[in-house]
Amino acid sequence: MATHYDIIIIGTGPGGGTLAYKLAPSGKKILLLERGGYLPREKDNWSSKTVFIDNKYKAKETWKDKDGGTFHPGIHYNVGGNSKVYGAALLRMRAQDFGEVKHHGGISPEWPIGYDDLEPYYTQAEHLYHVHGNRGEDPTEPKASAPYKYPALTHEPRIQVLHEDWQKCGYKPFHLPVGVMLDEDHREKSPCIRCGSCDGFPCLVNAKADSQVVCVDPALKYSNVSLVTGALVTRLETNASGREVSKVHVELNGQTETYSADIVVVSCGAINSAALLLKSANGKHPNGLANSSDLVGRNYMCHNNSAMLAISKRPNPTVFQKTIGLNDFYFPSAEWNYPMGHISMIGKQDLDSLRAGAPAFAPGFALDQMAKHSLDFWMTSEDLPDPDNRVLVDKDGSITLAYTENNLEAHQRLAAKLKSMLNHLGCEEHLLPTHLYLGKKIPIAGTAHQCGTVRFGRDPKTSVLDVHCKAHDLDNLYVVDASFFVSSSAVNPSLTIIANALRVGDHLLSRLA
């Protein structure tokens, strides 16, 4: 196998996988390095017990928190990265998110690019990842250059009732943009069978628009693209000047291999990308690679997230529940002069999934009845960049994730608002927290929305990457996962990662022409 390439991409998630897809037709010699393998297709893919209680597909590693306590992060190492188990909600950041935003807890800073710079790539990303949606329903939705290519997913009867009830109350629910390969007009031919096992589950039938299915596998059809799995990148070595990455060191089958490339792209996820740069410290980069600003690993964000369920008086037999969203409280209003966040439905919970987050003494019958009557929600509020929220690497190479929650008032108000919206719609007087998607009752373990650790910008003193996501300190190093985020907004980061990878891909094609 060759050892020198035009481009090496480390990681195959929404950033790295999408970039590979974009670059594949160029004829450039591309190597994809993935520390995991292909996630097995098996019956267990759809088992709540296997996925959420046994954590079969989650990485078997332990990290430390700021106090030295240990936890098991919600990380998945496989071809396609965390997108193999993501919920496939693919929303654009709002146009205002790219500017400075005042929050109750502080300031969300301005990005070095605007929404208009990313908009064409958002459209490409939506088409590529089979996003189903309906323009014009969400009043906070930014302008778009094209309609959704795929029609919005229909609500099942109980969710349609909720949609209409909210409308009668003056709210503006919308069909949630979701990336699945579903053809509702020809269900007999549709890859997606609308089984309900999207949120947190791998897709047994490969009908969820994840990075492996949509990007990596199609890229590998080109003879110039290669993939090595089980390849753990341990260190990036620079040349004598320190201005170029000259070698990529990889642990593979118990051996150390080295590869080189004209361009090296890191896309390991915001936590592991920062860790890799820190582990790659050398004489020219004593504080870590690309870290002259001392910002590598800092400003970690992951949203203030809560999975909540409401107990409806009427049964909820919905199978595929994740079709509705609400952004009425995304921006400041007359009610509160600060943003609160985003509300959407999540996958329908069952007995096993509820048991994953319930006390051990909770009776199975009660949990089963709760599952049959539950309406299940996800709330996202923006957390703010803080340099003390950071990724650190210990002397033994292990990861410490130091994180203190912030801007919590917004999230608390959003939860209270959701409660008040549901109380008079046939639901009980309370919402119950569920830790289904966090795995453990440790907030820091929920790393699904990780971002911000290698931020981009125009000033090398206040950013790690330039506007093309190239490291200021090196001439051939790029980062294309959510590390580049300046702020977290209050929507899932996946579509922005994908759109940015397409944008960086255009830059690299121009550079390599």
C-alpha positions in Angstrom: 0.0 0.0 0.0 1.2 3.5 -0.9 2.3 5.7 2.0 2.1 9.2 0.3 -1.2 10.8 -0.8 -2.5 14.0 -2.0 -4.9 14.2 0.9 -5.2 12.2 4.1 -8.5 12.6 6.0 -8.5 11.4 9.6 -12.1 10.4 10.6 -15.1 9.5 8.5 -18.0 11.2 10.3 -20.1 14.0 8.8 -17.0 16.2 8.4 -14.4 13.8 7.1 -16.8 11.5 5.2 -18.5 14.5 3.4 -15.2 16.0 2.5 -14.1 12.6 1.0 -17.3 12.5 -1.1 -16.7 16.0 -2.3 -13.1 15.4 -3.3 -13.4 11.9 -4.7 -14.3 12.9 -8.3 -11.1 15.1 -8.5 -8.8 12.1 -9.2 -6.6 13.2 -6.3 -5.1 10.3 -4.3 -7.1 10.3 -1.0 -6.6 8.1 2.1 -9.3 7.9 4.8 -8.1 6.7 8.2 -10.8 5.5 10.6 -10.0 4.1 14.1 -13.1 2.0 14.1 -14.6 -0.4 11.6 -17.9 -0.9 9.9 -20.7 -1.0 12.6 -22.1 -4.5 12.3 -25.6 -4.9 10.8 -27.4 -7.2 13.1 -30.7 -7.6 14.9 -29.3 -5.8 17.9 -29.2 -2.6 16.0 -32.9 -2.2 16.8 -32.8 -3.4 20.4 -33.3 -0.7 23.0 -31.7 -2.9 25.7 -28.6 -3.6 23.6 -28.2 0.0 22.5 -29.1 2.0 25.6 -28.6 -0.4 28.6 -25.8 -2.7 27.4 -24.2 0.2 25.3 -23.0 -2.4 22.8 -21.9 0.1 20.2 -20.4 2.8 22.4 -16.7 3.2 22.7 -15.2 1.2 25.6 -13.1 4.0 27.1 -13.1 6.2 30.2 -12.4 9.9 30.4 -12.1 12.2 33.4 -14.1 15.3 34.3 -12.8 18.5 35.8 -12.8 17.0 39.3 -10.9 13.9 38.4 -14.0 11.7 38.3 -14.4 9.2 35.5 -17.2 8.7 33.0 -17.9 6.8 29.8 -18.4 9.2 27.0 -21.2 8.8 24.4 -18.6 8.3 21.6 -18.9 5.8 18.7 -15.9 4.8 16.7 -16.9 3.4 13.4 -17.1 4.2 9.7 -19.5 7.1 9.6 -18.6 8.3 13.0 -21.3 9.4 15.4 -23.7 9.9 12.5 -24.3 6.1 12.6 -26.3 6.6 15.8 -27.4 10.3 15.4 -31.0 11.3 15.2 -30.7 12.7 11.7 -32.4 16.0 12.6 -30.6 18.3 10.1 -31.4 22.0 10.7 -29.6 25.1 9.5 -28.3 27.5 12.0 -30.4 30.6 12.0 -29.0 33.6 10.1 -28.7 35.6 13.4 -26.6 32.8 14.9 -23.7 33.9 12.8 -23.6 37.3 14.4 -23.1 38.4 18.0 -26.1 37.3 20.2 -26.8 38.5 23.7 -27.9 35.7 26.1 -28.9 35.8 29.7 -25.6 34.1 30.6 -23.3 36.2 28.3 -22.4 36.8 24.7 -22.4 34.3 21.8 -19.6 35.7 19.6 -19.8 36.6 15.9 -18.5 34.1 13.3 -15.9 35.1 10.8 -18.2 34.1 7.9 -21.9 35.0 7.6 -24.9 32.8 6.8 -24.9 33.9 3.2 -21.4 32.4 2.8 -22.7 29.0 4.0 -26.1 29.1 2.4 -25.3 27.4 -0.9 -23.6 24.6 0.9 -26.5 24.2 3.3 -28.6 23.5 0.2 -26.1 21.1 -1.2 -26.0 19.3 2.2 -29.7 19.0 2.4 -29.9 17.4 -1.0 -27.0 15.1 -0.4 -28.3 13.9 3.0 -31.9 13.4 1.8 -33.3 16.0 4.1 -37.1 16.0 4.2 -38.7 19.3 5.1 -41.2 22.0 4.2 -40.0 25.6 3.8 -42.0 28.5 5.3 -43.5 26.8 8.4 -40.8 27.8 10.8 -40.8 31.6 11.3 -37.1 31.6 12.4 -36.0 29.7 9.3 -33.4 31.6 7.3 -33.8 32.2 3.6 -32.9 29.3 1.3 -31.8 29.3 -2.3 -33.9 26.1 -3.1 -36.8 24.2 -1.6 -36.2 20.9 0.1 -35.6 18.2 -2.4 -37.7 15.7 -0.4 -41.1 16.3 1.1 -41.7 16.7 4.8 -42.3 13.5 6.7 -46.0 13.2 7.6 -47.2 13.2 11.2 -48.8 10.1 12.6 -52.3 10.8 14.1 -51.3 11.5 17.7 -48.5 13.9 16.5 -50.9 15.5 14.0 -53.2 16.3 16.9 -50.3 17.8 18.9 -49.4 19.9 15.8 -53.0 21.2 15.4 -53.4 21.8 19.2 -50.2 24.0 19.2 -51.4 25.9 16.2 -54.7 26.6 17.9 -52.8 28.0 20.8 -51.0 30.4 18.5 -47.7 28.5 18.3 -45.9 27.7 15.0 -44.9 24.1 14.9 -43.1 22.9 11.8 -42.2 19.6 10.2 -38.7 18.8 11.5 -36.1 18.4 8.8 -34.9 14.8 8.9 -32.4 12.9 6.8 -33.8 9.5 5.9 -34.2 7.7 2.6 -38.0 7.5 2.8 -40.4 7.5 -0.1 -43.9 7.7 1.5 -45.6 7.6 -1.9 -44.0 4.3 -2.7 -43.6 2.6 0.6 -43.0 -0.8 -1.1 -39.9 0.5 -2.7 -38.7 2.8 0.1 -35.3 2.0 1.8 -36.6 3.5 5.0 -39.5 1.6 6.5 -40.3 4.2 9.2 -39.5 1.8 12.0 -38.9 4.5 14.6 -35.4 3.3 15.5 -33.5 6.4 14.4 -32.6 8.3 17.5 -29.6 6.7 19.0 -29.9 3.5 17.0 -27.8 2.3 14.1 -30.0 1.7 11.0 -30.2 -2.0 10.2 -31.5 -1.3 6.7 -29.0 1.5 5.9 -31.8 4.0 5.3 -30.7 6.7 7.6 -28.7 9.4 5.8 -25.4 8.9 7.7 -21.9 9.7 6.6 -21.0 6.1 5.8 -24.1 5.4 3.6 -24.3 8.8 1.9 -20.7 9.7 1.5 -18.0 7.2 2.4 -19.3 4.2 0.5 -20.0 6.2 -2.7 -16.5 7.8 -2.4 -14.9 4.4 -2.2 -16.2 3.6 -5.6 -13.5 5.8 -7.0 -10.2 4.1 -7.5 -8.3 7.1 -6.1 -9.9 6.8 -2.7 -8.8 4.3 0.0 -10.0 3.5 3.4 -8.1 1.9 6.3 -10.1 0.9 9.3 -8.8 0.0 12.8 -6.3 2.9 12.2 -5.7 4.9 15.4 -3.8 8.1 14.6 -1.6 8.7 17.6 0.5 11.7 16.5 1.1 14.2 13.7 4.7 15.0 13.0 5.9 18.2 11.4 8.9 18.9 9.2 12.0 20.7 10.5 10.4 24.2 10.0 7.3 23.2 11.9 5.1 24.6 9.0 3.9 21.4 7.5 2.6 18.0 8.8 5.1 15.6 7.3 4.0 12.3 8.8 0.8 10.8 10.2 1.6 8.1 12.8 -0.9 5.3 13.0 -1.4 2.2 15.2 -2.7 -0.5 12.9 -2.9 -4.2 13.8 -0.5 -3.8 16.7 2.1 -2.1 14.5 3.1 1.5 13.9 2.6 2.8 10.4 3.4 6.2 8.9 1.7 8.0 6.1 2.3 11.4 4.5 0.3 13.7 2.3 0.3 17.1 0.7 -2.8 18.0 2.7 -3.8 16.5 6.1 -7.3 16.9 7.3 -8.3 16.2 10.9 -11.9 15.2 11.5 -12.0 13.1 14.7 -14.8 15.0 16.5 -14.3 18.1 18.5 -12.9 16.4 21.5 -10.6 13.9 19.8 -9.4 16.3 17.2 -8.2 18.7 19.9 -6.7 15.8 21.8 -4.7 14.7 18.7 -3.3 18.2 18.2 -2.3 18.4 21.9 -0.7 15.0 21.7 1.3 16.1 18.7 3.4 18.8 20.6 7.0 19.1 19.5 9.9 21.6 19.7 8.3 23.9 17.2 4.8 23.5 18.7 5.6 23.0 22.5 1.9 23.5 23.6 0.4 21.3 20.9 0.2 21.5 17.2 -1.4 24.7 15.8 -1.7 26.0 19.3 0.3 29.3 19.3 -3.0 31.0 20.4 -3.4 28.6 23.4 -6.9 27.9 22.2 -6.7 24.3 21.1 -9.0 22.3 23.3 -10.6 25.5 24.8 -14.2 26.8 24.4 -15.7 23.3 24.4 -19.5 23.4 23.9 -22.1 20.7 23.8 -25.5 22.5 24.2 -27.7 22.4 27.3 -29.8 19.4 26.3 -32.7 17.6 28.0 -34.7 14.6 26.9 -38.1 14.9 28.5 -41.3 13.0 28.4 -44.9 14.1 29.1 -47.5 11.6 30.0 -50.6 12.0 27.8 -54.0 11.0 28.9 -54.7 9.6 25.5 -52.4 6.7 24.3 -49.6 7.5 21.9 -49.2 4.6 19.5 -46.9 6.6 17.2 -44.0 4.6 15.7 -41.9 7.3 14.0 -42.4 10.3 16.3 -39.6 12.6 15.3 -41.5 14.8 12.8 -42.3 18.0 14.7 -40.2 21.0 15.9 -40.9 24.3 17.5 -38.7 27.4 17.5 -41.1 30.0 18.9 -38.7 30.7 21.8 -35.5 30.5 19.8 -35.1 34.3 19.8 -35.9 37.0 22.3 -39.5 37.9 22.7 -41.8 40.1 24.7 -42.0 37.3 27.2 -38.2 37.2 27.9 -35.6 39.4 26.3 -33.1 36.5 25.6 -33.1 33.3 23.5 -34.4 30.1 25.2 -33.8 27.4 22.5 -35.3 24.7 20.3 -37.9 22.0 21.0 -38.5 18.9 18.9 -39.8 15.4 19.3 -37.5 12.5 19.6 -37.8 8.8 19.0 -40.7 7.0 20.7 -39.6 5.5 24.0 -40.5 1.9 24.9 -40.2 -0.2 28.1 -36.5 -1.0 27.7 -35.5 2.6 26.8 -37.4 4.0 29.8 -35.8 1.3 32.0 -32.4 2.6 31.0 -33.0 5.9 32.8 -35.4 4.8 35.5 -34.6 3.9 39.2 -34.0 0.2 39.7 -37.1 0.0 41.9 -39.4 1.3 39.2 -42.1 -1.4 38.4 -42.1 -2.6 34.8 -45.9 -2.3 34.5 -45.8 1.4 35.4 -42.9 2.0 32.9 -44.8 0.1 30.2 -47.9 2.3 30.7 -45.7 5.4 30.7 -44.2 4.4 27.4 -47.6 3.8 25.8 -48.8 7.2 26.8 -45.6 9.3 26.5 -44.9 12.2 24.3 -41.2 12.5 24.0 -39.3 15.8 23.6 -35.8 17.0 23.1 -34.9 20.6 24.2 -31.7 22.3 23.1 -30.5 25.6 24.5 -27.2 27.4 23.6 -24.2 27.0 25.9 -21.6 29.7 25.6 -17.9 29.4 24.8 -15.7 29.5 27.9 -12.0 29.1 27.6 -12.0 27.1 30.9 -14.3 24.5 29.3 -11.7 22.5 27.6 -10.1 19.3 26.5 -6.9 18.3 28.2 -4.5 15.4 27.6 -2.9 13.7 30.6 0.7 12.5 30.5 -0.5 9.0 29.7 -2.5 10.3 26.7 -5.9 10.0 28.4 -8.5 12.7 28.0 -9.9 15.0 30.6 -13.0 17.0 29.6 -13.3 20.0 32.0 -16.8 21.4 31.6 -19.0 23.7 33.7 -22.5 24.3 32.4 -23.5 27.9 31.7 -26.5 29.9 30.4 -28.8 27.5 32.3 -31.5 30.1 33.0 -32.5 29.9 29.3 -32.8 26.1 29.5 -34.8 26.2 32.7 -37.2 28.7 31.2 -37.6 26.6 28.0 -38.5 23.5 30.1 -41.0 25.6 32.1 -42.5 26.9 28.8 -42.9 23.4 27.4 -44.6 22.2 30.5 -47.1 25.1 30.4 -47.8 24.4 26.7 -48.6 20.8 27.5 -50.5 21.1 30.7 -53.7 22.1 29.1 -53.4 19.7 26.2 -54.3 16.5 28.0 -50.9 15.9 29.6 -50.0 15.5 33.3 -48.8 18.4 35.3 -45.2 17.5 35.0 -42.4 16.5 32.7 -40.1 13.7 33.6 -36.4 13.8 32.7 -35.1 10.8 30.9 -31.4 10.0 30.5 -31.9 7.7 27.6 -29.6 9.6 25.2 -26.9 10.3 27.8 -26.4 6.6 28.8 -25.5 7.5 32.3 -26.9 10.1 34.7 -23.8 12.3 34.1 -24.5 15.3 31.9 -20.9 15.6 30.7 -21.2 12.0 29.2 -23.6 13.3 26.5 -21.1 14.3 23.9 -23.3 14.1 20.8 -23.2 17.9 20.1 -19.6 18.5 20.8 -18.1 21.6 19.1 -15.8 24.6 19.4 -12.4 23.3 20.5 -10.4 24.5 17.5 -12.3 27.6 16.5 -11.8 29.4 13.3 -11.4 33.1 12.7 -9.4 35.8 11.0 -6.9 36.7 13.8 -4.3 34.0 14.7 -4.2 35.4 18.2 -7.9 34.6 18.9 -8.4 31.6 16.7 -6.7 28.3 15.7 -8.0 28.0 12.1 -8.4 30.5 9.3 -11.7 31.0 7.5 -11.0 28.0 5.2 -10.4 25.9 8.4 -6.6 25.7 7.8 -4.5 26.0 10.8 -2.9 29.5 11.1 0.4 27.9 12.3 0.7 25.3 9.5 0.4 25.3 5.7 -1.2 21.9 5.1 -3.3 21.1 8.2 -7.1 21.5 8.1 -9.9 20.6 10.6 -13.5 19.9 9.3 -15.5 18.5 12.2 -17.4 20.7 14.6 -14.2 21.9 16.2 -14.3 25.0 14.1 -17.5 26.3 15.6 -17.3 29.8 17.3 -20.6 29.3 19.0 -23.0 26.4 19.4 -26.4 28.0 18.3 -29.3 26.0 19.6 -29.8 23.5 16.8 -28.1 20.2 16.1 -24.6 20.8 14.6 -24.6 18.1 12.0 -25.9 20.0 9.0 -23.5 22.9 9.6 -20.6 20.4 9.8 -21.7 18.8 6.5 -22.2 22.2 4.8 -18.8 23.5 6.0 -17.0 20.3 4.8 -18.5 20.9 1.3 -17.3 24.6 1.5 -13.8 23.5 2.6 -13.9 20.9 -0.2 -14.3 23.7 -2.8 -11.3 25.5 -1.3 -9.2 22.4 -1.4 -10.1 21.6 -5.0 -9.0 25.1 -5.9 -5.8 24.8 -4.0 -4.9 21.4 -5.5 -5.9 22.4 -9.1 
